[in-house]
Amino acid sequence: MIKFYGYKRCSTSRKAQKWFDDHHIKYEFQDLVAVPPKKEDLIKWLTAYQNRGLRYFFNTSGQHYRAQNLKEKIPTMTIAQAAELMANDGKLIKRPLVVDEKHLTCGFKEDICKETWLQK
């Protein structure tokens, strides 16, 4: 089952949800601000997709990201440190985070969603 970590007040999350709904892709929604993913899950995903880099997973345009000066810290950050930050503050995670047992996407780009979620 696809897990969709989004935020109801985020226009990108809403746009992605509409796209998934329009394409009849079933998913389980979880508000990543109210209930962020667990640190263990984040470590698993950050490790499995480390070729994308830690920055891929962070909401780099968010206030929480800028307030903590994470742009300067990410290059030397460990996966465990990044997972700890994101598990404690869901607003640090790029929205939406969509994952199943074989795929993961952060953010919403229609072409990437087509390639990832329609080719199942």
C-alpha positions in Angstrom: 0.0 0.0 0.0 1.2 3.5 -0.9 1.7 5.8 2.1 1.2 9.5 1.3 2.8 11.8 3.8 1.3 15.2 3.1 0.1 18.4 4.8 -3.5 19.6 4.2 -2.4 23.3 4.2 0.3 22.7 1.6 -0.7 23.5 -2.0 1.8 21.0 -3.4 0.4 18.2 -1.2 -3.1 19.0 -2.3 -2.1 19.1 -6.0 -0.3 15.7 -5.7 -3.3 14.2 -3.8 -5.6 15.4 -6.6 -3.2 13.8 -9.2 -3.2 10.5 -7.3 -7.0 10.6 -7.0 -7.5 11.5 -10.7 -5.3 8.5 -11.6 -7.2 6.2 -9.3 -4.1 5.4 -7.3 -5.0 4.2 -3.8 -3.0 5.5 -0.9 -3.1 5.9 2.8 -2.8 9.6 3.9 -0.8 10.7 6.9 -0.4 14.3 8.0 3.4 14.6 8.2 3.2 17.7 10.4 0.9 16.2 13.0 2.4 12.7 12.8 5.8 12.7 11.1 7.3 9.5 9.9 9.2 7.5 12.5 13.0 7.9 12.8 13.5 4.2 11.9 11.5 4.6 8.7 13.3 7.7 7.7 16.7 6.0 8.3 15.5 3.2 6.1 14.5 5.5 3.3 17.4 7.9 3.5 19.7 4.9 3.4 17.9 3.1 0.5 17.8 6.4 -1.6 21.1 8.0 -0.4 22.1 8.3 -4.1 19.6 11.2 -4.2 21.3 13.0 -1.4 19.9 14.2 1.9 18.9 17.6 0.4 16.3 15.7 -1.7 14.3 14.9 1.4 14.3 18.4 3.0 11.8 21.2 2.4 14.5 23.6 1.5 12.1 26.5 0.9 10.5 26.1 4.4 10.9 28.5 7.3 12.0 25.7 9.7 14.8 24.7 7.3 16.1 28.3 7.0 15.7 29.0 10.7 18.0 26.1 11.5 20.5 27.1 8.8 20.4 23.5 7.4 21.8 24.5 4.1 25.2 24.8 5.8 24.7 21.7 7.9 23.4 19.1 5.4 26.8 18.5 3.7 28.3 17.1 6.9 25.1 15.6 8.4 24.7 11.9 8.9 21.6 9.9 7.9 20.8 9.4 11.6 21.0 13.1 12.3 18.8 14.0 9.3 16.3 11.3 10.3 16.2 12.6 13.9 15.5 16.2 12.7 12.8 15.2 10.3 11.1 12.8 12.8 10.9 15.6 15.3 9.7 18.3 12.8 7.6 17.1 9.9 7.8 20.6 8.3 11.4 19.9 7.5 10.3 17.1 5.1 9.7 18.0 1.4 6.0 17.5 0.7 4.6 15.2 -0.2 6.7 12.2 0.7 5.1 9.2 -1.1 6.5 5.7 -0.4 5.7 2.0 -0.9 7.8 -1.1 -0.5 9.7 -0.4 -3.8 9.4 3.3 -4.6 9.8 6.7 -3.0 9.2 10.3 -4.2 9.5 13.6 -2.5 7.8 16.7 -3.8 5.4 16.7 -6.7 6.6 16.6 -10.3 3.9 15.1 -12.6 6.4 13.4 -15.0 8.2 11.7 -12.1 4.9 10.7 -10.5 3.8 9.2 -13.9 7.1 7.3 -14.2 7.1 6.1 -10.6 3.5 5.5 -9.6 1.7 4.7 -12.9 4.3 2.0 -14.0 3.5 -0.3 -11.1 
